[in-house]
Amino acid sequence: MHLPPVMMRTVPKYMAIVSINNYLDERLRDQERLLKGPLAGLGAVLLTNPLDAVHAQYLQGEGRASVLQILRQEGLQVLTRGMGANLLAVTVPI
């Protein structure tokens, strides 16, 4: 069974959000629970954005480049591409 590419990006991010949210739920006091959502989103972006960035770089390249080849060519800054927009999307309520 193959998952569509959108699911491969979305599922890990939301699994991380739910896991972090549950972890924080046990540790925060009632008045601190307003921070649960933004903190869970922040954690999920920090965990999954490097994978998304490398995946996007992989899709843009010609042929098949490994993760190590991408990191050698682009450097570690490739792991932070798009992180600002992702952080804004998950931490600022609409």
Accessible surface in RSA format (square Angstrom, percent):
REM  Atomic radii and reference values for relative SASA: ProtOr
REM  Chains: A
REM  Algorithm: Lee & Richards
REM  Probe-radius: 1.40
REM  Slices: 20
REM RES _ NUM      All-atoms   Total-Side   Main-Chain    Non-polar    All polar
REM                ABS   REL    ABS   REL    ABS   REL    ABS   REL    ABS   REL
RES MET A   1   214.52 111.1 131.95  87.3  82.57 196.6 106.99  91.0 107.53 142.5
RES HIS A   2   179.41  98.1 153.52 106.7  25.89  66.2 104.68 107.9  74.73  87.0
RES LEU A   3    78.41  43.7  64.53  46.2  13.88  34.9  65.11  45.7  13.30  35.8
RES PRO A   4    74.30  54.1  66.79  60.9   7.51  27.3  73.86  61.0   0.44   2.7
RES PRO A   5    92.84  67.7  91.07  83.0   1.77   6.4  92.45  76.3   0.38   2.4
RES VAL A   6   109.15  71.8 106.76  96.7   2.39   5.8 109.10  94.8   0.05   0.1
RES MET A   7    81.96  42.4  81.96  54.2   0.00   0.0  53.74  45.7  28.22  37.4
RES MET A   8   116.84  60.5 101.04  66.9  15.80  37.6  87.30  74.2  29.53  39.1
RES ARG A   9   116.05  48.7 111.94  57.1   4.11   9.8  33.76  46.1  82.30  49.9
RES THR A  10    50.81  36.1  47.27  47.9   3.54   8.4  36.52  49.0  14.29  21.6
RES VAL A  11    52.66  34.7  49.35  44.7   3.30   8.0  52.52  45.6   0.14   0.4
RES PRO A  12    57.09  41.6  50.30  45.8   6.80  24.7  53.99  44.6   3.11  19.3
RES LYS A  13    27.39  13.4  27.39  16.8   0.00   0.0  12.39  11.2  15.00  16.0
RES TYR A  14   125.31  58.5 124.83  71.0   0.48   1.2  77.58  58.3  47.73  58.8
RES MET A  15   123.08  63.7 117.50  77.8   5.58  13.3 106.11  90.2  16.97  22.5
RES ALA A  16    15.18  14.0   7.33  11.3   7.85  17.9  14.49  20.4   0.70   1.8
RES ILE A  17    33.24  18.9  33.24  24.8   0.00   0.0  33.24  23.9   0.00   0.0
RES VAL A  18    86.86  57.2  85.93  77.8   0.93   2.2  86.86  75.5   0.00   0.0
RES SER A  19    69.81  59.0  59.55  79.5  10.26  23.6  34.88  74.3  34.93  48.9
RES ILE A  20    37.97  21.6  36.76  27.4   1.21   2.9  37.97  27.3   0.00   0.0
RES ASN A  21    45.74  31.5  45.37  43.8   0.37   0.9   2.33   5.6  43.41  42.0
RES ASN A  22    87.25  60.2  85.46  82.6   1.79   4.3  22.83  54.9  64.42  62.3
RES TYR A  23   120.15  56.1 115.29  65.6   4.86  12.6  81.93  61.6  38.22  47.1
RES LEU A  24    24.67  13.7  24.67  17.6   0.00   0.0  24.67  17.3   0.00   0.0
RES ASP A  25    55.21  38.7  52.42  52.2   2.79   6.6   3.99   9.4  51.22  51.1
RES GLU A  26   137.87  79.2  98.40  74.4  39.47  94.0  45.68  88.4  92.19  75.3
RES ARG A  27   132.80  55.8 101.71  51.8  31.10  74.0  45.51  62.2  87.30  52.9
RES LEU A  28    33.71  18.8  26.49  19.0   7.22  18.2  27.44  19.3   6.27  16.9
RES ARG A  29   151.48  63.6 144.18  73.5   7.30  17.4  66.84  91.3  84.64  51.3
RES ASP A  30   114.05  79.9  98.06  97.6  15.99  37.8  34.67  81.6  79.38  79.2
RES GLN A  31   131.65  73.6 106.15  77.6  25.50  60.7  63.81 135.8  67.84  51.5
RES GLU A  32    49.17  28.2  47.22  35.7   1.95   4.6  17.77  34.4  31.40  25.6
RES ARG A  33    93.93  39.4  85.15  43.4   8.78  20.9  25.71  35.1  68.22  41.3
RES LEU A  34   159.68  88.9 140.09 100.2  19.59  49.2 144.19 101.3  15.48  41.7
RES LEU A  35   100.48  56.0 100.48  71.9   0.00   0.0 100.48  70.6   0.00   0.0
RES LYS A  36    42.86  20.9  42.86  26.3   0.00   0.0  14.42  13.0  28.44  30.3
RES GLY A  37    41.44  51.1   0.00   N/A  41.44  51.1  32.63  89.6   8.81  19.7
RES PRO A  38    49.24  35.9  48.01  43.8   1.23   4.5  48.42  40.0   0.82   5.1
RES LEU A  39    71.19  39.6  67.17  48.1   4.01  10.1  67.21  47.2   3.98  10.7
RES ALA A  40     0.17   0.2   0.17   0.3   0.00   0.0   0.17   0.2   0.00   0.0
RES GLY A  41     1.99   2.5   0.00   N/A   1.99   2.5   1.98   5.4   0.01   0.0
RES LEU A  42    63.52  35.4  63.52  45.4   0.00   0.0  63.52  44.6   0.00   0.0
RES GLY A  43    15.56  19.2   0.00   N/A  15.56  19.2  15.47  42.4   0.10   0.2
RES ALA A  44     0.00   0.0   0.00   0.0   0.00   0.0   0.00   0.0   0.00   0.0
RES VAL A  45     0.00   0.0   0.00   0.0   0.00   0.0   0.00   0.0   0.00   0.0
RES LEU A  46    90.67  50.5  77.11  55.2  13.56  34.1  77.22  54.2  13.45  36.2
RES LEU A  47   114.37  63.7  98.23  70.3  16.14  40.6 100.15  70.3  14.22  38.3
RES THR A  48    10.62   7.6  10.62  10.8   0.00   0.0  10.62  14.3   0.00   0.0
RES ASN A  49     1.27   0.9   1.18   1.1   0.09   0.2   0.30   0.7   0.98   0.9
RES PRO A  50    35.02  25.5  34.56  31.5   0.45   1.7  34.92  28.8   0.09   0.6
RES LEU A  51   122.99  68.5 118.04  84.4   4.96  12.5 119.08  83.6   3.91  10.5
RES ASP A  52    16.38  11.5  12.69  12.6   3.69   8.7   5.08  12.0  11.30  11.3
RES ALA A  53     9.43   8.7   0.10   0.2   9.33  21.2   6.78   9.5   2.66   7.0
RES VAL A  54    14.38   9.5  14.38  13.0   0.00   0.0  14.38  12.5   0.00   0.0
RES HIS A  55    70.33  38.4  66.50  46.2   3.84   9.8  47.60  49.1  22.73  26.5
RES ALA A  56    48.08  44.2  44.54  68.7   3.54   8.0  47.54  66.9   0.54   1.4
RES GLN A  57    35.14  19.6  32.32  23.6   2.82   6.7   2.65   5.6  32.49  24.6
RES TYR A  58    67.09  31.3  62.56  35.6   4.53  11.8  53.70  40.4  13.38  16.5
RES LEU A  59   118.45  66.0  89.09  63.7  29.36  73.8  92.00  64.6  26.45  71.2
RES GLN A  60   136.16  76.1 106.84  78.1  29.32  69.8  41.58  88.5  94.58  71.7
RES GLY A  61    36.79  45.4   0.00   N/A  36.79  45.4  24.70  67.8  12.10  27.1
RES GLU A  62   168.77  96.9 140.85 106.6  27.92  66.5  72.36 140.0  96.41  78.7
RES GLY A  63    63.43  78.2   0.00   N/A  63.43  78.2  39.82 109.3  23.62  52.9
RES ARG A  64   210.00  88.2 177.28  90.4  32.72  77.9  67.07  91.7 142.93  86.6
RES ALA A  65    25.05  23.0  19.22  29.7   5.82  13.2  20.88  29.4   4.16  11.0
RES SER A  66    57.91  48.9  45.79  61.1  12.12  27.9  50.53 107.6   7.39  10.3
RES VAL A  67    83.12  54.7  80.41  72.8   2.71   6.5  80.41  69.9   2.71   7.4
RES LEU A  68   111.75  62.2 111.30  79.6   0.45   1.1 111.30  78.2   0.45   1.2
RES GLN A  69    80.14  44.8  78.82  57.6   1.31   3.1  17.01  36.2  63.12  47.9
RES ILE A  70     5.30   3.0   5.15   3.8   0.15   0.4   5.30   3.8   0.00   0.0
RES LEU A  71    43.01  24.0  37.04  26.5   5.97  15.0  37.26  26.2   5.75  15.5
RES ARG A  72   182.19  76.5 146.89  74.9  35.30  84.1  71.10  97.2 111.09  67.3
RES GLN A  73   140.54  78.6 101.66  74.3  38.88  92.6  39.49  84.1 101.04  76.6
RES GLU A  74    47.30  27.2  41.29  31.2   6.02  14.3   5.40  10.4  41.90  34.2
RES GLY A  75    24.37  30.1   0.00   N/A  24.37  30.1  23.78  65.3   0.59   1.3
RES LEU A  76   130.19  72.5 122.78  87.8   7.41  18.6 123.01  86.4   7.18  19.3
RES GLN A  77   113.60  63.5 105.45  77.1   8.15  19.4  53.71 114.3  59.90  45.4
RES VAL A  78     0.32   0.2   0.32   0.3   0.00   0.0   0.32   0.3   0.00   0.0
RES LEU A  79    44.81  25.0  44.71  32.0   0.10   0.2  44.71  31.4   0.10   0.3
RES THR A  80    78.78  56.0  70.58  71.6   8.20  19.5  53.71  72.1  25.07  37.9
RES ARG A  81   111.58  46.8  99.35  50.6  12.23  29.1  59.73  81.6  51.85  31.4
RES GLY A  82    47.38  58.4   0.00   N/A  47.38  58.4  33.83  92.8  13.55  30.3
RES MET A  83    30.75  15.9  30.47  20.2   0.28   0.7  14.59  12.4  16.16  21.4
RES GLY A  84    52.56  64.8   0.00   N/A  52.56  64.8  38.77 106.4  13.79  30.9
RES ALA A  85    74.15  68.2  58.12  89.7  16.03  36.5  64.31  90.6   9.84  26.1
RES ASN A  86    33.07  22.8  32.37  31.3   0.71   1.7   1.16   2.8  31.91  30.8
RES LEU A  87    46.72  26.0  46.66  33.4   0.06   0.1  46.72  32.8   0.00   0.0
RES LEU A  88   114.57  63.8 109.94  78.6   4.63  11.6 112.17  78.8   2.40   6.5
RES ALA A  89    72.86  67.0  43.51  67.2  29.35  66.8  54.77  77.1  18.09  47.9
RES VAL A  90    45.13  29.7  21.86  19.8  23.27  56.1  27.19  23.6  17.94  48.7
RES THR A  91    39.79  28.3  30.51  30.9   9.28  22.1  20.55  27.6  19.24  29.1
RES VAL A  92    76.95  50.6  70.76  64.1   6.19  14.9  71.92  62.5   5.02  13.6
RES PRO A  93   121.48  88.5  94.19  85.9  27.29  99.2 105.57  87.2  15.91  98.9
RES ILE A  94   214.13 121.9 143.05 106.6  71.08 171.3 169.81 122.3  44.32 120.3
END  Absolute sums over single chains surface
CHAIN  1 A     7085.6       5921.0       1164.6       4641.7       2443.8
END  Absolute sums over all chains
TOTAL          7085.6       5921.0       1164.6       4641.7       2443.8
